[in-house]
């Protein structure tokens, strides 16, 4: 078989639709175009991601860029294949209309989550690495997908939350603007303790923690005269990424405070009750 005969066979119509037709060469060219085009898309994505990471871009920006490039590449491939097969877009008008009606009635939640996912990636109210509080659950965002967002809770369990739920419900983002968080530690000392000294020791216990920021300045407040104790509160700011960090800092502050109070013979208060017995009462038996 010579070259001219091979070219002739490749140009032989195989599928007819109206006055148009699809040749054998077009059918063979389609998978090649798809394979080469997808390979080029992956290469472009790899180069784009490498440059963004080298420029110091955040993880969510890299994630968004990767998705945009893939969608543009897929759209370009679809139009290229349609043009290669000489298929006009009007041929899919009826099919697309039926699909749109079916999607409108049967896939409202999917479309809602899909659009919400793009809103989250474009507006960036929630980013990869943010620490969120959703109801009673707290965790770190690991990925924002087109349908759901994956969050790793503080106990290590992964959660898949629909994107629409993140836009429609109240979400507390601890790290939206910065990673500053205010901590509070409370202690009650026995009545009769030197309150001025207690305040100084409390401040020392706070300042001794390396994670505590000097600006804003820590504050110790004599909060109240309690039923069984004199109540003191300390407020201070730290840079924290997860709730575990805050709990560890508060715990270390309490350890240090207990040590300082014990060294200065100041008693941490505990509930006490005085019981008075009336000896004048007598039990009379018949």
Secondary structure as UniProt FT lines:
FT   HELIX           3..10
FT   STRAND          13..17
FT   TURN            18..19
FT   STRAND          20..23
FT   HELIX           24..54
FT   TURN            55..56
FT   HELIX           59..84
FT   TURN            85..86
FT   HELIX           89..92
FT   HELIX           93..106
FT   HELIX           108..123
FT   TURN            128..129
FT   STRAND          131..134
FT   TURN            135..136
FT   STRAND          137..144
FT   STRAND          148..153
FT   TURN            154..155
FT   STRAND          158..162
FT   HELIX           163..168
FT   STRAND          172..173
FT   TURN            174..175
FT   STRAND          180..189
FT   TURN            191..192
FT   HELIX           195..207
FT   TURN            210..211
FT   STRAND          219..225
FT   STRAND          230..239
FT   HELIX           243..263
FT   TURN            264..265
FT   TURN            279..280
//
